[in-house]
Amino acid sequence: MVNYEVTLFTGNLINSKTLNNVSVKLVGSDGESSPVRLEGRVDLFIGVFGAVSNLTVSCPKSIGKLLMIEMNRDLAGDAWFVAKVTVKSPEGDTCHFPVFHWIDDTDTYMFREGKALLVDGDTLPEKRSREVGCREKEYVWREYAPGIPHCIKSQDPSSLPVEVRFSYSKNNEFNFRVIPGLLEVVFKLLADSELQWSALGAFSKVFGESAMSEYVQKHWKDDDFFGYQFLNGVNPMLIQRCSVLPENFPVTDSMVFPMGERRLAEELKNGNIYLCDYKVLDGLEANTVNGRKQYLMAPLILLHKTPEDKMMPIAIQLKQAPAKDNPIFLPSDSEHDWLLAKTFVRSSDFSYHQLIVHLLGTHLLAEVFAVSLLRNVPMVHPLYKLLIPHTRYTLQMNVMARLLLISPQGFFPNYSASGKGIAPLLQRSLSKVTYTSLCIPDDIAARGLQDVPNFYYRDDGLKLWEIIHRFVEGVLSYYYKTDADVQKDAELQKWISDIFVEGFLSNAGSGIPQKFDTLPQLVKFVTMVIFTCSGQHSAVNAGQLDHGAWMPNFPPSMQEAPPVKKGESSEETLMKALPGVKATVRGIFIMHVLSKPSTDFVPLGQYPNQLFSEDKPLELIKKLQGELNELDGKIDTRNKGLDPPYMYMKPSVMENSVAT
């Protein structure tokens, strides 16, 4: 008779305990053990937060190399979060089984030894097929609306598999601290306020201020800050170098250089003119809020990079079609005309940012990457181990977003100008999303922004991309030795195929790979996935409250039609056009919830659940962490000389996943 010493580690999560009886069976290359039961109500250590429990499994003879453990419980009920299991063999070897999984029913759960395996090198291919088959039934695709990425079939958070729900602490924080606390402020403010704001100064009462929101309040009228936000605000994805003026934007030399100090043609040729075009918003039906028609413009903005390296707006046309009643506004116009035109632009940017850049460009795509991973890739696969930390909380966050933000009862249909156009806008936008636009080095080059000064999103983002790319390349090249290894990995190929079909709706024009032919191709795509779920999401999410707490800088809607001629605007005109108190408060509340990190925040590069067991990937993780810390320090040093500092691509403040 030989003995195997088994140690079970309960996770350090609230409510991760169990008082159930637990059975464990070992599977080896030369046989398997009989199940051995651990009495939960006798061995109370199973019921303790972070507990360690031990049992001995005896076999008539050695079962060879340990490959797998099987675990189950007598009764369903209290969910048990198993962190890991270690087994010491009779020969003195210790095998590690990374679990990090909830067991909440009486099914038999199978967990593999920690070494990552491609299907070709796996002696238990039927086990991985069974695992994927079970998950295909749990994670089911559904069409939320025609023409937008498919999502997980789930009506509410409670219908999600327990594996992908919020932790007990995050759920309680969200339900019992964040929302009630903010609602208390909301109701107090609504009770004490008129339906319309009476003066600009009244906006400062809405919520607490940060250093950045105070900066925004002081500088939101300034032209250089207006231009700065196209580079380093929450939407750095629209600005592009302009070499030829659009035909529907008839700007002349006398408009933008009235003193004849420069010629527009020369500035275009020299690469000093930039364009922001919101044409994707054109023709969308604007919302009605509290019985009042709202207005959503599709503006064009021309910007000039000055010799002082400032990005200055020089012309704004609020509607796409040039006409007498669609004037081109200029800095030389009256103060109120120019400010009102810029405010209409900032309101358009609210809808563009929230629905296209933030929701579609990070949340919905991250969900596609996650669901395809969970449906097609077993836990023993190196791709699963590499990517699953970057899916944390994403599915529940998106289910809640569909319920609270874009459902008929949500914020956008009731309080934003784009509320009636959500589905059409997402449909239009997905058809234009390309692989190039998702890969920051390619995107920056395509928009001609390689040498724009003071573009910190680009500077930090490119460095971050390079760090992630080196890490991904190191890990994947450890498992895939040749391009042929990539080509014959059916699980990997099904993952990318599902992404192409379910996420990009089989649009070959997107440039999204339909299959992987080479290792470099795989490395680039996985780099994009991690960058999207971490750095890109942080860049477009973390600064929402900073830039939007002072609502005139980021209005969710405009309540008056844009001016049809110049010289008739005043501060009263602006106040009438800005959203009312209810829309303002709810908009800031949403931005507060979305941009607030949770107390169980996990920064990029940190992996509390150690899924890899081989030395090489563990060394690469340490190297990754070192490079991220170095980038952090460089950003801190750079920021000491900046007013305002740019923080949104700093690794230590960005989440590992789309978790907010």
Secondary structure, DSSP 8 states (H G I E B T S, - for coil): -EEEEEEEEE-SSTT----S-EEEEEEETTEE---EEE-TTTSGGGGSTT-EEEEEEEESS---SEEEEEEEESS-SS-EEEEEEEEE-TTS-EEEEEEEEEE-SSS-EEEE-SS---GGG-S-HHHHHHHHHHHHHHS-EE-SSTTS--EE--SSGGGS-GGGS--HHHHHHIIIIIHHHHHHHHHHHHHHS-SS--SGGGGGGSS---HHHHHHHHHTT-HHHHHHHHHHSS--SS-EE-SS--TT----HHHH-TTSSS-HHHHHHTT-EEEEE-GGGTT----EETTEE-B----EEEEEE-TTS-EEEEEEESSSS-BTTB-EE-TTS-HHHHHHHHHHHHHHHHHIIIIIIIIIIIIIHHHHHHHHHHHH--TTSHHHHHHGGGGTTHHHHHHHHHHHTSSTTSHHHHHSTTGGGHHHHHHHHHHH--HHHHSHHHHHHHTT-TT-TT-HHHHHHHHHHHHHHHHHHHHHHHH--SHHHHHT-HHHHHHHHHIIIIISTT-GGG---SS--SHHHHHHHHHHHHHIIIIIHHHHHTTHHHHHSSGGGS-S-B-S---SSSS---HHHHHHHS--HHHHHHHHHHHHHHH---TT--BTT--SS----SHHHHHHHHHHHHHHHHHHHHHHHHHTT-SS---TT-GGGSBSS---
